[in-house]
């Protein structure tokens, strides 16, 4: 997970491209920003001012040197937001591992899962 050394802080901007409703829906774009402060990463989305924290990260793509997916949530553990580079690849290769990681972290249970 992204971390800054103790006492250090940094900021970043993000652009979220997504498809609402299904993998075949039209693409939409949203913007946001984030901060890495000490051992926490906070993400703020354009349409939702609630701060989100990174709770699960996927593997790093060896060619792009970037995560294949990142899952965010807030202090209430609801909602969970998945930022995925390729939705079809995520379902084919990473979905089961992501669900296992979320269950280990206490985000999935008999009620939510």
DSSP file (Angstrom, degrees, kcal/mol; ACC not computed):
  #  RESIDUE AA STRUCTURE BP1 BP2  ACC     N-H-->O    O-->H-N    N-H-->O    O-->H-N    TCO  KAPPA ALPHA  PHI   PSI    X-CA   Y-CA   Z-CA
    1    1 A X              0   0    0      0, 0.0     2,-0.1     0, 0.0    56,-0.0   0.000 360.0 360.0 360.0 144.4    0.0    0.0    0.0
    2    2 A X        +     0   0    0     39,-0.0     2,-0.3     1,-0.0    52,-0.1  -0.393 360.0 171.4 -61.8 131.3    1.3    3.5   -0.7
    3    3 A X        -     0   0    0     -2,-0.1     2,-0.3    33,-0.1    36,-0.2  -0.993  25.2-144.2-141.2 147.8    3.0    5.0    2.4
    4    4 A X        -     0   0    0     34,-2.1     3,-0.1    -2,-0.3    33,-0.1  -0.796  36.9 -96.9-104.5 153.8    5.0    8.0    3.2
    5    5 A X    >   -     0   0    0     -2,-0.3     3,-2.6     1,-0.2    33,-0.4  -0.364  59.7 -76.6 -65.3 150.7    7.8    8.0    5.7
    6    6 A X  T 3  S+     0   0    0      1,-0.3    -1,-0.2    31,-0.1     3,-0.1  -0.212 121.2  17.4 -51.5 128.8    6.9    9.2    9.1
    7    7 A X  T 3  S+     0   0    0      1,-0.3     2,-0.3    -3,-0.1    -1,-0.3   0.282 103.5 108.8  91.7 -11.2    6.6   13.0    9.2
    8    8 A X    <   -     0   0    0     -3,-2.6    30,-1.9    30,-0.0     2,-0.3  -0.710  43.6-174.7-100.5 151.2    6.3   13.3    5.4
    9    9 A X  E     +A   37   0A   0     -2,-0.3     2,-0.3    28,-0.2    28,-0.2  -0.979   4.5 174.3-138.5 152.3    3.3   14.3    3.4
   10   10 A X  E     -A   36   0A   0     26,-2.0    26,-2.9    -2,-0.3     2,-0.3  -0.974  15.2-144.1-151.6 163.7    2.5   14.4   -0.3
   11   11 A X  E     -A   35   0A   0     -2,-0.3     2,-0.3    24,-0.2    24,-0.2  -0.900  13.6-178.4-129.5 157.1   -0.5   15.1   -2.5
   12   12 A X  E     -A   34   0A   0     22,-2.2    22,-2.9    -2,-0.3     2,-0.3  -0.978  18.9-132.7-149.3 159.1   -1.6   13.7   -5.9
   13   13 A X  E     -A   33   0A   0     -2,-0.3     2,-0.3    20,-0.3    20,-0.3  -0.787  22.3-160.8-109.8 159.1   -4.5   14.3   -8.3
   14   14 A X  E     -A   32   0A   0     18,-2.2    18,-1.9    -2,-0.3     2,-0.5  -0.980  15.4-154.5-141.7 154.3   -6.5   11.6   -9.9
   15   15 A X  E     -A   31   0A   0     -2,-0.3     2,-0.6    16,-0.2    16,-0.2  -0.997  15.6-157.7-126.5 123.8   -8.8   11.0  -12.8
   16   16 A X  E     -A   30   0A   0     14,-3.4    14,-2.6    -2,-0.5     2,-0.5  -0.909   6.2-170.5-108.2 117.5  -11.4    8.3  -12.6
   17   17 A X  E     +A   29   0A   0     -2,-0.6     2,-0.3    12,-0.2    12,-0.2  -0.926  23.5 159.3-103.7 128.5  -12.8    6.8  -15.8
   18   18 A X  E     -A   28   0A   0     10,-2.6    10,-3.1    -2,-0.5     2,-0.5  -0.931  41.0-129.4-146.6 166.7  -15.7    4.5  -15.1
   19   19 A X  E     -A   27   0A   0     -2,-0.3     2,-0.5     8,-0.2     8,-0.2  -0.986  27.6-141.8-120.3 118.9  -18.7    2.8  -16.6
   20   20 A X  S    S-     0   0    0      6,-0.7     2,-0.5    -2,-0.5     6,-0.1  -0.690  76.4  -0.5 -85.7 126.2  -21.9    3.2  -14.6
   21   21 A X  S    S+     0   0    0     -2,-0.5     2,-0.3     4,-0.1    -1,-0.2  -0.240 126.8   9.2  98.4 -46.0  -24.2    0.2  -14.5
   22   22 A X  S >  S-     0   0    0     -2,-0.5     3,-1.3     4,-0.1     0, 0.0  -0.979  75.6-101.0-159.9 167.8  -22.4   -2.3  -16.6
   23   23 A X  T 3  S+     0   0    0     -2,-0.3    65,-0.1     1,-0.3    64,-0.1   0.681 121.6  51.3 -68.8 -16.3  -19.1   -3.1  -18.4
   24   24 A X  T 3  S+     0   0    0     -5,-0.1    -1,-0.3     2,-0.0     3,-0.1   0.418  86.0 110.0-100.3   0.4  -20.8   -2.1  -21.7
   25   25 A X  S <  S-     0   0    0     -3,-1.3    -4,-0.1     1,-0.1     0, 0.0  -0.275  81.9 -82.6 -71.5 162.0  -22.2    1.3  -20.5
   26   26 A X        -     0   0    0     -6,-0.1    -6,-0.7     1,-0.1     2,-0.2  -0.275  51.2-103.1 -63.2 151.0  -20.7    4.6  -21.8
   27   27 A X  E     -A   19   0A   0     -8,-0.2     2,-0.3    -3,-0.1    -8,-0.2  -0.527  36.5-171.2 -79.7 142.6  -17.6    5.9  -20.1
   28   28 A X  E     -A   18   0A   0    -10,-3.1   -10,-2.6    -2,-0.2     2,-0.4  -0.886  10.2-144.3-125.9 160.0  -17.7    8.7  -17.6
   29   29 A X  E     +A   17   0A   0     -2,-0.3     2,-0.3   -12,-0.2   -12,-0.2  -0.990  16.3 177.1-130.0 135.5  -14.9   10.7  -16.0
   30   30 A X  E     -A   16   0A   0    -14,-2.6   -14,-3.4    -2,-0.4     2,-0.3  -0.924  15.9-143.1-130.4 158.2  -14.6   12.1  -12.5
   31   31 A X  E     +A   15   0A   0     -2,-0.3    15,-2.3   -16,-0.2     2,-0.3  -0.833  26.5 146.8-121.5 158.6  -11.7   14.0  -10.8
   32   32 A X  E     -AB  14  45A   0    -18,-1.9   -18,-2.2    -2,-0.3     2,-0.3  -0.924  28.4-128.7-166.1-170.6  -10.4   14.0   -7.4
   33   33 A X  E     -AB  13  44A   0     11,-2.2    11,-3.3    -2,-0.3     2,-0.3  -0.951  14.6-158.8-149.7 167.1   -7.2   14.4   -5.3
   34   34 A X  E     -AB  12  43A   0    -22,-2.9   -22,-2.2    -2,-0.3     2,-0.4  -0.954   6.6-147.0-147.4 165.7   -5.5   12.5   -2.5
   35   35 A X  E     -AB  11  42A   0      7,-2.4     7,-3.1    -2,-0.3     2,-0.6  -0.997   5.3-153.5-135.5 139.3   -2.9   12.9    0.3
   36   36 A X  E     +AB  10  41A   0    -26,-2.9   -26,-2.0    -2,-0.4     2,-0.5  -0.971  23.7 173.1-109.8 117.8   -0.4   10.6    1.7
   37   37 A X  E >   -AB   9  40A   0      3,-2.5     3,-2.1    -2,-0.6     2,-0.3  -0.972  58.6 -49.0-132.3 117.8    0.3   11.5    5.3
   38   38 A X  T 3  S-     0   0    0    -30,-1.9   -34,-2.1    -2,-0.5   -30,-0.0  -0.435 124.2 -18.4  55.9-114.6    2.5    9.3    7.5
   39   39 A X  T 3  S+     0   0    0     -2,-0.3     2,-0.4   -36,-0.2    -1,-0.3   0.178 121.3  85.2-107.3  18.3    1.1    5.8    7.0
   40   40 A X  E <   -B   37   0A   0     -3,-2.1    -3,-2.5    13,-0.0     2,-0.5  -0.925  56.7-156.0-122.6 145.1   -2.3    6.7    5.6
   41   41 A X  E     -B   36   0A   0     -2,-0.4    13,-1.0    -5,-0.2     2,-0.4  -0.985  13.7-166.6-117.5 124.2   -3.5    7.5    2.1
   42   42 A X  E     -BC  35  53A   0     -7,-3.1    -7,-2.4    -2,-0.5     2,-0.4  -0.915   0.6-165.3-113.4 137.2   -6.7    9.6    1.8
   43   43 A X  E     -BC  34  52A   0      9,-3.1     9,-2.6    -2,-0.4     2,-0.5  -0.984   2.3-165.9-126.1 132.0   -8.6   10.0   -1.4
   44   44 A X  E     -B   33   0A   0    -11,-3.3   -11,-2.2    -2,-0.4     2,-0.3  -0.972  11.0-151.2-118.2 126.6  -11.3   12.7   -2.1
   45   45 A X  E >   -BC  32  48A   0      3,-1.2     3,-1.3    -2,-0.5   -13,-0.2  -0.704  22.6-118.1 -99.6 151.4  -13.6   12.3   -5.1
   46   46 A X  T 3  S+     0   0    0    -15,-2.3   -14,-0.1    -2,-0.3     3,-0.1   0.866 112.5  37.0 -53.2 -45.8  -15.2   15.2   -7.0
   47   47 A X  T 3  S+     0   0    0      1,-0.2     2,-0.3   -16,-0.2    -1,-0.3   0.394 119.1  49.4 -94.3   4.2  -18.8   14.3   -6.2
   48   48 A X  E <   -C   45   0A   0     -3,-1.3    -3,-1.2     2,-0.1    -1,-0.2  -0.860  58.8-167.6-146.2 105.9  -18.2   13.0   -2.7
   49   49 A X  E     +     0   0A   0     -2,-0.3     2,-0.2    -5,-0.1    -1,-0.1   0.543  55.0 113.4 -74.5  -5.0  -16.3   15.1   -0.1
   50   50 A X  E    S-     0   0A   0      1,-0.1    -5,-0.4    -6,-0.0     2,-0.3  -0.461  73.9-117.3 -67.0 133.0  -15.9   12.2    2.3
   51   51 A X  E     -     0   0A   0     -2,-0.2    24,-0.4    -7,-0.1     2,-0.3  -0.532  30.1-159.2 -74.2 136.6  -12.3   11.1    2.7
   52   52 A X  E     -C   43   0A   0     -9,-2.6    -9,-3.1    -2,-0.3     2,-0.4  -0.859   2.7-148.0-112.7 150.2  -11.6    7.5    1.6
   53   53 A X  E     -CD  42  73A   0     20,-3.8    20,-2.0    -2,-0.3     2,-0.4  -0.887  25.9-107.9-115.1 148.7   -8.6    5.4    2.6
   54   54 A X  E     + D   0  72A   0    -13,-1.0    18,-0.2    -2,-0.4   -13,-0.2  -0.625  41.5 168.0 -71.7 124.6   -6.9    2.7    0.5
   55   55 A X  E     +     0   0A   0     16,-3.0     2,-0.3    -2,-0.4    17,-0.2   0.692  63.2  16.1-112.1 -27.7   -7.9   -0.6    2.0
   56   56 A X  E     - D   0  71A   0     15,-1.5    15,-3.1    49,-0.0    -1,-0.4  -0.992  61.0-166.6-146.5 137.9   -6.7   -3.2   -0.6
   57   57 A X  E     - D   0  70A   0     -2,-0.3    13,-0.2    13,-0.2     3,-0.1  -0.958  14.4-138.8-123.2 147.2   -4.4   -2.9   -3.5
   58   58 A X        -     0   0    0     11,-3.1    13,-0.0    -2,-0.4    36,-0.0  -0.172  43.5 -62.7 -87.4-173.2   -3.9   -5.3   -6.4
   59   59 A X        -     0   0    0      8,-0.1     9,-2.6     1,-0.1     2,-0.5  -0.271  54.0-106.6 -69.6 159.6   -0.7   -6.4   -8.0
   60   60 A X  E     -F   67   0B   0      7,-0.2     2,-0.4     8,-0.1     7,-0.3  -0.767  29.6-121.2 -89.2 129.1    1.6   -4.0   -9.8
   61   61 A X  E  >> -F   66   0B   0      5,-3.4     4,-2.7    -2,-0.5     5,-0.5  -0.567  18.6-144.8 -67.5 121.6    1.5   -4.3  -13.6
   62   62 A X  T  45S+     0   0    0     -2,-0.4    -1,-0.2     1,-0.2    -2,-0.0   0.801  95.5  43.6 -64.8 -28.6    5.2   -5.0  -14.5
   63   63 A X  T  45S+     0   0    0      1,-0.1    -1,-0.2     3,-0.1    -2,-0.0   0.909 125.1  31.0 -80.7 -43.7    5.0   -3.0  -17.8
   64   64 A X  T  45S-     0   0    0      2,-0.2    -2,-0.2     0, 0.0    -1,-0.1   0.652  92.6-138.6 -90.3 -16.9    3.2    0.1  -16.5
   65   65 A X  T  <5 +     0   0    0     -4,-2.7     2,-0.3     1,-0.2    -3,-0.2   0.859  65.9 114.1  58.8  37.1    4.5   -0.1  -12.9
   66   66 A X  E   <S-F   61   0B   0     -5,-0.5    -5,-3.4    -7,-0.0    -1,-0.2  -0.944  75.5 -90.6-135.0 155.3    1.0    0.8  -11.6
   67   67 A X  E     -F   60   0B   0     -2,-0.3    -7,-0.2    -7,-0.3     3,-0.1  -0.351  22.3-142.5 -64.7 143.3   -1.5   -1.1   -9.5
   68   68 A X  S    S-     0   0    0     -9,-2.6    17,-2.4     1,-0.3    18,-0.4   0.819  83.1  -4.0 -73.5 -32.4   -4.1   -3.2  -11.4
   69   69 A X  E     - E   0  84A   0    -10,-0.3   -11,-3.1    15,-0.2     2,-0.4  -0.989  57.4-161.0-157.0 156.9   -6.8   -2.1   -8.9
   70   70 A X  E     -DE  57  83A   0     13,-2.2    13,-3.3    -2,-0.3     2,-0.5  -0.996  10.6-152.8-138.2 136.7   -7.3   -0.2   -5.7
   71   71 A X  E     -DE  56  82A   0    -15,-3.1   -16,-3.0    -2,-0.4   -15,-1.5  -0.958  15.3-169.0-115.1 129.7  -10.2   -0.6   -3.3
   72   72 A X  E     +DE  54  81A   0      9,-3.2     9,-2.6    -2,-0.5     2,-0.3  -0.788  12.2 162.0-113.5 154.1  -11.2    2.4   -1.1
   73   73 A X  E     -DE  53  80A   0    -20,-2.0   -20,-3.8    -2,-0.3     2,-0.2  -0.940  26.1-122.8-155.3 177.2  -13.5    2.8    1.8
   74   74 A X    >   -     0   0    0      5,-0.5     3,-1.8    -2,-0.3   -22,-0.1  -0.487  45.2 -77.4-116.7-171.0  -14.1    5.3    4.6
   75   75 A X  T 3  S+     0   0    0    -24,-0.4   -23,-0.1     1,-0.3    -1,-0.0   0.780 130.1  51.6 -60.7 -27.9  -14.2    5.1    8.4
   76   76 A X  T 3  S-     0   0    0      2,-0.3    -1,-0.3     3,-0.1     3,-0.1   0.501 108.1-124.7 -87.0  -4.4  -17.7    3.5    8.4
   77   77 A X    <   +     0   0    0     -3,-1.8     2,-0.3     2,-0.1    -2,-0.1   0.710  67.5 133.0  64.6  22.0  -16.5    0.8    5.9
   78   78 A X        +     0   0    0      1,-0.2    -2,-0.3     2,-0.0     2,-0.1  -0.938  49.8  24.7-152.5 131.1  -19.3    1.9    3.6
   79   79 A X  S    S-     0   0    0     -2,-0.3    -5,-0.5    -7,-0.1     2,-0.4   0.621  70.5-155.7 -82.4 173.3  -19.3    2.4    0.7
   80   80 A X  E     -E   73   0A   0     -7,-0.2     2,-0.5    -2,-0.1    -7,-0.2  -0.931   9.2-160.0-106.6 139.2  -16.4    0.5   -0.9
   81   81 A X  E     -E   72   0A   0     -9,-2.6    -9,-3.2    -2,-0.4     2,-0.6  -0.981   2.5-156.4-123.9 126.5  -15.1    1.9   -4.2
   82   82 A X  E     -E   71   0A   0     -2,-0.5     2,-0.7   -11,-0.2   -11,-0.2  -0.904   2.0-164.2-104.0 122.8  -13.1   -0.2   -6.6
   83   83 A X  E     +E   70   0A   0    -13,-3.3   -13,-2.2    -2,-0.6     2,-0.4  -0.929  21.4 179.1-103.9 112.1  -10.8    1.7   -9.0
   84   84 A X  E     -E   69   0A   0     -2,-0.7     3,-0.3   -15,-0.2   -15,-0.2  -0.940  30.7-152.7-123.6 132.5   -9.9   -0.9  -11.7
   85   85 A X  S    S+     0   0    0    -17,-2.4     2,-0.4    -2,-0.4    -1,-0.1   0.922  93.0  13.1 -69.0 -44.3   -7.8   -0.5  -14.8
   86   86 A X     >  -     0   0    0    -18,-0.4     4,-2.6     1,-0.1    -1,-0.3  -0.919  66.2-162.4-138.7 107.2   -9.5   -3.2  -16.8
   87   87 A X  H  > S+     0   0    0     -2,-0.4     4,-2.3    -3,-0.3     5,-0.2   0.880  91.8  49.9 -61.6 -41.8  -12.8   -4.5  -15.6
   88   88 A X  H  > S+     0   0    0      1,-0.2     4,-2.0     2,-0.2    -1,-0.2   0.915 112.9  47.1 -64.3 -41.9  -12.9   -7.6  -17.7
   89   89 A X  H  >>S+     0   0    0      2,-0.2     4,-3.0     1,-0.2     5,-0.6   0.893 109.6  55.1 -65.5 -39.4   -9.3   -8.5  -16.6
   90   90 A X  I  X>S+     0   0    0     -4,-2.6     4,-2.3     1,-0.2     5,-2.0   0.947 110.6  44.1 -58.2 -49.7  -10.3   -7.8  -12.9
   91   91 A X  I  <5S+     0   0    0     -4,-2.3     5,-0.2     1,-0.2    -1,-0.2   0.872 118.5  44.4 -64.6 -36.6  -13.2  -10.3  -13.0
   92   92 A X  I  <5S+     0   0    0     -4,-2.0    -2,-0.2    -5,-0.2    -1,-0.2   0.864 132.5  13.1 -75.1 -36.7  -11.1  -12.9  -14.9
   93   93 A X  I  <5S+     0   0    0     -4,-3.0    -3,-0.2    -5,-0.2     4,-0.2   0.728 131.4  26.2-115.8 -27.1   -7.9  -12.6  -12.8
   94   94 A X  I  X<S+     0   0    0     -4,-2.3     4,-2.7    -5,-0.6     5,-0.2   0.611  85.2  92.3-122.1 -14.5   -8.3  -10.7   -9.5
   95   95 A X  H  ><S+     0   0    0     -5,-2.0     4,-2.5     1,-0.2     5,-0.2   0.902  90.8  47.1 -55.7 -49.5  -11.9  -10.8   -8.2
   96   96 A X  H  > S+     0   0    0     -5,-0.2     4,-2.1     1,-0.2    -1,-0.2   0.909 114.2  47.1 -62.1 -42.8  -11.5  -13.8   -6.0
   97   97 A X  H  > S+     0   0    0      2,-0.2     4,-2.6     1,-0.2    -1,-0.2   0.907 111.4  51.8 -65.0 -41.2   -8.3  -12.6   -4.4
   98   98 A X  H  X S+     0   0    0     -4,-2.7     4,-2.5     1,-0.2    -2,-0.2   0.916 110.0  48.9 -61.5 -43.0   -9.8   -9.1   -3.9
   99   99 A X  H  X S+     0   0    0     -4,-2.5     4,-2.2    -5,-0.2    -1,-0.2   0.895 111.2  50.0 -64.0 -39.9  -12.8  -10.6   -2.1
  100  100 A X  H  X S+     0   0    0     -4,-2.1     4,-2.4     2,-0.2    -2,-0.2   0.923 111.8  48.0 -63.0 -44.3  -10.5  -12.8    0.1
  101  101 A X  H  X S+     0   0    0     -4,-2.6     4,-1.8     1,-0.2    -2,-0.2   0.895 111.8  49.7 -63.7 -40.2   -8.4   -9.7    1.0
  102  102 A X  H  <>S+     0   0    0     -4,-2.5     5,-3.2     2,-0.2     6,-0.7   0.884 110.5  50.3 -66.3 -37.9  -11.5   -7.7    1.8
  103  103 A X  H ><5S+     0   0    0     -4,-2.2     3,-1.3     4,-0.2    -2,-0.2   0.921 109.9  50.0 -65.5 -43.1  -12.8  -10.5    4.0
  104  104 A X  H 3<5S+     0   0    0     -4,-2.4    -1,-0.2     1,-0.3    -2,-0.2   0.855 109.6  52.2 -61.8 -35.3   -9.5  -10.7    5.9
  105  105 A X  T 3<5S-     0   0    0     -4,-1.8    -1,-0.3    -5,-0.2    -2,-0.2   0.446 121.6-108.1 -83.2   0.0   -9.6   -6.9    6.4
  106  106 A X  T < 5S+     0   0    0     -3,-1.3    -3,-0.2    -4,-0.3    -2,-0.1   0.697  88.8 114.4  85.4  20.0  -13.1   -7.2    7.9
  107  107 A X  S   <S+     0   0    0     -5,-3.2     2,-0.4    -6,-0.2    -4,-0.2   0.644  70.4  50.0 -97.9 -16.3  -15.0   -5.6    4.9
  108  108 A X        +     0   0    0     -6,-0.7     2,-0.2    -9,-0.1    -2,-0.2  -0.976  64.0 141.6-123.2 137.4  -17.0   -8.7    3.9
  109  109 A X     >  -     0   0    0     -2,-0.4     4,-2.7    -3,-0.1    -6,-0.0  -0.822  67.0 -68.3-151.8-169.1  -19.0  -10.9    6.2
  110  110 A X  T  4 S+     0   0    0     -2,-0.2    -2,-0.0     1,-0.2     0, 0.0   0.808 131.2  42.5 -61.9 -29.6  -22.3  -12.9    6.1
  111  111 A X  T  4 S+     0   0    0      2,-0.1    -1,-0.2     1,-0.1    -3,-0.0   0.922 126.4  27.5 -82.7 -46.9  -24.3   -9.6    6.1
  112  112 A X  T  4        0   0    0      1,-0.2    -2,-0.2     0, 0.0    -1,-0.1   0.714 360.0 360.0 -89.1 -21.5  -22.4   -7.6    3.5
  113  113 A X     <        0   0    0     -4,-2.7    -1,-0.2   -10,-0.0    -3,-0.1   0.402 360.0 360.0 -93.1 360.0  -20.8  -10.2    1.4
